[in-house]
Amino acid sequence: MGPPDAEQRLLLLYTGGTIGMTTRADGALVPQDFGRLAAHLRDPDELPVGVTIAAFDDPIDSSAIRPGRWLDIADAVVELAGDHTGVVVLHGTDTMAYSASALAFLLEGVDRPVVLTGSQRPLGERRSDADRNLYTAGAFAALRDGAGAPVVPEVTVAFGDVLLRGCRSRKVSADRFSGFASPDLPPLAHAGVSLEVTASLVRAPGTGGLRRTGGLCADVAALKLHPALDEHTLTAVLTRPGLRGVVIEAYGAGNGPSEPWFLRALEAATASGVVVVVTTQCDSGAVRAGQYATGAALFETGAVAGADLTFEAALTKLMALLDRHPADEVRRLLAVDLVGELSPLV
């Protein structure tokens, strides 16, 4: 596995987030002009590769992101990637796992690394993790094998000392520098004295050229089960005008209430064409239809088991599939591993 090569060139795309923020007079962090970060990156000693820097005109705090922004990011990657050997997307941490999952389902023919990263503290602050994350992401994006091929041609998240598959990543801490994890899939790589990649986990590069051919359906909702959930709340969610899909975060391996009002509401929703996918509230593990009696009743309503999909992956996969397919095909494809979002035989 060869080191990054100075003849390579990376695309660095700034979308917003803490890494490029500055402190306002009242102490709050707000997005700032990208020039400071760009100037920092133009130091030739900072990265062992050439860098093309691009930025959105309106960088945002990632907590303000909307589905349309995911399309904009995907389109920017496709438009600007060109002959760059890798892409680094600078993004806020709050919704980075959502964006990484969305990009994994939106981008087709991924034949080079597309690495998302950010930081818990802004660049330039004392003890900031921004430098470390930025240059680790760049190193992974530039990593080539002995034949010159990209080592990790996937959508990934680089944070702390790990490289995670984007559609398996989750933000697990609001303040630790090791803020992201992949509970049901080991990291694709670790960054220490050297970059250590577990090649057996990495997906093969895509073919046909980097592209986006589909969009996202935003007519979706999410509902987390809890003991105080009542019929009024459930009905309000499931009868929203135009609703096409719902992600339910259930207990354990896919369990939920067995009261008639709960099951009737779900059955009515699925009968009307709404796709209901069930994930687990647990940090790891999988939803298995029918493992417990309460779970069996839930899936008899027509809901689909989400296996070990993260909530972020379940939501964005549902949105991508609903944009392309009718409900029955969406239900089928939710159980199919499309971009590495599901573990085998779960």
PETANOR-V302461 format. One record per helix or strand. SS is the DSSP state (helix for helix, strand for strand). FROM is the first residue (numbers start at 1). TO is the last residue. Records with the same first field share a line. If there is no record, write none. Layout:
SS: FROM-TO / FROM-TO
//
This chain:
strand: 2-2 / 9-16 / 21-23 / 29-31 / 50-60 / 86-90 / 107-108 / 113-117 / 144-144 / 150-150 / 155-159 / 162-165 / 170-171 / 180-181 / 189-191 / 195-197 / 211-212 / 220-224 / 245-251 / 255-255 / 275-280 / 287-287 / 304-305 / 307-307
helix: 18-20 / 35-41 / 62-64 / 67-81 / 96-106 / 130-142 / 166-168 / 199-201 / 231-238 / 260-271 / 293-299 / 311-324 / 327-334
//
